[in-house]
């Protein structure tokens, strides 16, 4: 039993060193977090200067979106467009789509563009509130 504990400790230590090494070689590894729609909207409402992104297509957005959401279509998202819309890389950005697939893609892109506080909140299908048109 003692050998297993020592082995697991050494393995965890090696993993940590490898992870830190990977971060240092490439600058910093940025990643997003995923939370539920309700938790994400609660976090958004409690945050100062946060941005809520709807990454669906324009016709989907126009048919109804979460109040306060800004349209930023996943398929046409670029680093330059992101910088124009959200100049500060430290801004908290909450991302949703219809079902959660595009919001994950868009969140990954935003992290690759250097955004440090990206929260993926899934799909509007899980939203229970009123829609804005």
Secondary structure as GFF3:
##gff-version 3
##sequence-region A 1 133
A	DSSP	alpha_helix	2	25	.	.	.	ID=ss1
A	DSSP	beta_strand	33	34	.	.	.	ID=ss2
A	DSSP	alpha_helix	37	46	.	.	.	ID=ss3
A	DSSP	beta_strand	51	54	.	.	.	ID=ss4
A	DSSP	alpha_helix	58	63	.	.	.	ID=ss5
A	DSSP	beta_strand	65	66	.	.	.	ID=ss6
A	DSSP	beta_strand	70	71	.	.	.	ID=ss7
A	DSSP	three_ten_helix	74	76	.	.	.	ID=ss8
A	DSSP	alpha_helix	79	85	.	.	.	ID=ss9
A	DSSP	beta_strand	92	97	.	.	.	ID=ss10
A	DSSP	alpha_helix	101	112	.	.	.	ID=ss11
A	DSSP	beta_strand	117	123	.	.	.	ID=ss12
A	DSSP	three_ten_helix	124	126	.	.	.	ID=ss13
A	DSSP	beta_strand	131	132	.	.	.	ID=ss14
###
